[in-house]
Amino acid sequence: MRLDSITDAIGNTPLLRIDPAVHGLRRIDLYAKLELLNPFGSVKDRAAWNMVRPGLSEAAEHGRTVVELSSGNTAKALAVLAGMHGVPFKTVTNRMRIPETKDLLLLLGAEVEELPGQTECLDPTNTEDPLTLFHQTLTGPGSSYLYTDQYFNALNFQAHLAGTGPEIIKDLDGRAPDYFIACVGTAGSSTGVATVLREHTPDVTVVGLVAHKSDFVPGIRTLDEVQEVGLFDPAVYDTIASVTSGQAIDGMLTLVRRCGVLAGPTGGAAYFGAVRHLRGVDAELAQRDQGGEQERRSAVFIVCDRIEGYLGYVRERRPELLGRPPQKNSLADLSDAELASATDIGVEDALAWIGRDRPLVVDLRSPFAYAALHIEGSLNIVDELFGELVRGGLPFSKSRPVLLACPVGEQSARYAALLSRMGHPDVRSLRGGIIAWRDAGAPLVRE
C-alpha cells in the first residue's frame, strides 16, 4: 500500500474477533475495533484530523496557533498534524496525569500549559475554573487561535459518523452488532458510532463505560465529569456502568497477553466492561438453547490506544507486573469493607469537633480552589501529593485527630479508610465535602 500522506492512513482499522476461549462467551461473537492502529496511535486521530483540517491552511497563512484543551491522545494527534503543516500547537489542561504524555507532546514541539486544579476530585466549588475561563477566551470574537474544541465540536463525532461506524457495519458483512460497548471521554466516538449503528438497526444496545468515582482511568471520565462534556447525551446509552482502574488493567492484560493486542488501559476497560455486561446475555441465550433456538449475538468494543504510554500508570497501580514490590499504603487495594467502615462526619458535628478537639483539617482540593474558599486554619495538600506522603507512612502524629475534606467527600473518605488501616486512631472525612460545608452556611475564608 502506497500513501501520499500519513493522514491517508487514518481510519479503516481492523475489526478483530476475540477468541471465545479468551472471554468464555458461548453465544456471542465479540469483536475489537483496533483504533490503536491509527498512525498516531489512537481513536482520536480521526476526530483530530476532522476538526483541524478545515482551518489548517488559513492558520498557516495567518500565523495562528492550533489550541486544544486536552491531556492525552487528541493533543498528540493535533501536535503531529499541526507540525506537519508548519503551524504551532498548544494544549491547555489541568489533567496532565500521565507523565509520558507530557514528554511526548514536548518532543513533538507542542507547548503545554498546565492550569491549577490537578486533582482526581471534582471541584464544583470552583466557579471560576481556569479552563472554563480559557475556553471563553478562545471562543471569543477576534481570537488568534484555531481552537478545535473537542468537547463541543460536532466534527468530533462526525468523524465517526463518516468512518468508524460504517466500517464496523461493513466488516460485519453489512450487519450492525447487537451490542456496542464504548468508554466515554469526550463522547465523540460513542455518540458517532452509536448513531450510525442505530440508523442501520434501531435496537442496537449501547453500553457506556465511565470511570468509577474517585478513581482514574486514562481517557475515561467519571459519571459526574461527563456531565460537563458538551457532546455527552445520556439518551445515547441504554446502560452506563463504571469501571475501576484495577478492572481496566485486568482487561488490558487479557488483551495484551491472550490476544496480542497492545491495548492501553482504556481498551482494557472496554474489554472488561463488555465481557461483564455480556455474561448475563450469554447466560440467557444458553438457557434458550435448551429449547433448541440456538441464537447468536455479536458485540463490538473499541480499543482506543496503545499500552506503551501507560507504563508509569501501571507501575503506580500494579508495580508487581513490572517486577517491582507491591506499593505500600495505596488506595488501589482498599477493600469494600474498609471503605464502608471509614468514619465520616457531618457539617454540624464537624464544627463542634473542630471547636472542641482542634483536629488538623486537611483540604485535598486544588490550590486554586483552596485559595478561593477554605475552612479557616486548614492545611492544603493536593490529593496526589497527599497520596505520595501516605505511601511513605503516616504523615501525621497519631496523637492529633485529623479531618480530611475534598469537594464532595469521596476521595477524603478513601484516604480516611487508608489512614485508619495504617493505624491512625482518629481520622474522619467531611461528609459531603466542602460543598456540604458551604451549603450549610458554615464559615469559609479566602487566602
Steps between C-alpha positions, in 0.01 A plus 500: 500500500642836396391823668552862399449625857498341843146637541390251234572229756239634743200269523414163344630325809448123538215334685647208695291206619605410855550127548209362710755303700617837637168654604296185558182625330329212323229672299654841436765590243712774654697735273760766575523806275876558498524878507847472652619428143430854383830670402536714813384216722140564600135544412552875545690518172167499316344783700818709508539490122131568442500799738825666396504435124253775394704777661861389456574690180366826639684444829827451313438807285419731792737359761228368727564237768293185528372465857315222680403422858646151517724291719531199274449352157319792338794724587748245361321476167452876469866562584606273212246640254577863582875437479462337159343822373745736667247621756575532875293291741414570863308284743348633822394262774465440872500121460855418383506180703721287272864620498581314177231699320650832601848385398376388158314825442813699578697275266246573227560873547175577680461768762343358815326735742389339826241698691422457870275217607687174449281277709298182473224671698242707320502863606147635462581782743737653248259733323784672317670188372804610297426253221152645462638853489758393242226337294307826499808691384563258214143511375468878525495730196835586344683199643845443351470124553365210299312339786386145423276479812468120522240506780243699299607475134257294293786409266624274783214252482444560128838336438346180633175552308701497181765244593497281807131408501469410130826304519359280778187424297704424190732261685198319647379430144245777497360435849508714809608328821237423761713672766740792486714567808693826520699693757379858544758780491405788270210272392589557134567139398217349703246754374610483136522121478176445693315737266614310191427157646150598610418657166582160351338289775291697754513238777879499542581509873760764592696467823699803620789447739619770742772498763403406853453803726825616659697271269703588192497312170679685218268621227183436701305744714294427807121523483520844662767621262323394179217738587744782420563371146296674233480193275374273778134401469379239751224400256766345275566222751266223608725436799783691665733299724821583684840333477783524753866549416568145622237357266639705211849360561361145528323541166814650348706201613255262334516685170879524512582149619220295350412688182826668394325840505730759660211692649521773761283509813209667316476204264538273801207673667291458185580127484433445869172694487390319185557150638340591835187632330474219247530213749139547606386513138702190421342311790150588376584384149645176636176444694300543181728251327334231706188569299693459175508867394882519460507882492824692448586862559790729409668778696767760423724703731770753413867462585581869526879513519828323578663381820846655468401843627350363821783307660529763773128468567537123533813537714313722745199270534638151438879516547523121535416470129830675425707296743479751783376443854135586565443862594432557866211701633314533171136595444489240225487203736238630743223246549130582485479418872777747581332771294167432670660529842662839434384756755328804355351794680229750409548874493332576832696231684820606324458858619455380857796262470728774363401733783549234766797280395681717242559226239743565217280586200654390167346638180575270202377738230703692246698805614280720283179382669660512844611860446146595398323356807608264776441409865696738719822347632493206257810369328494463121661180365387410147380140492779367274764644733308369799509154343878522466533603865280212616702244303796595718306431820261691725556872421356618833551423865252248639448730795311761295161431339467570127208624290537446123299706251465489122230652277225240549638267766594203281878512480529615860301193612741273316800661667327482838458126451864463399636700795280300737645178360849643554426547868384859542251488790281797407473606136169608349369616164277804459173352373396676182830687488547873462177515300299383800695737728423795274135406451454474877620859537809397699780761493749504213790741455711616209877477485 
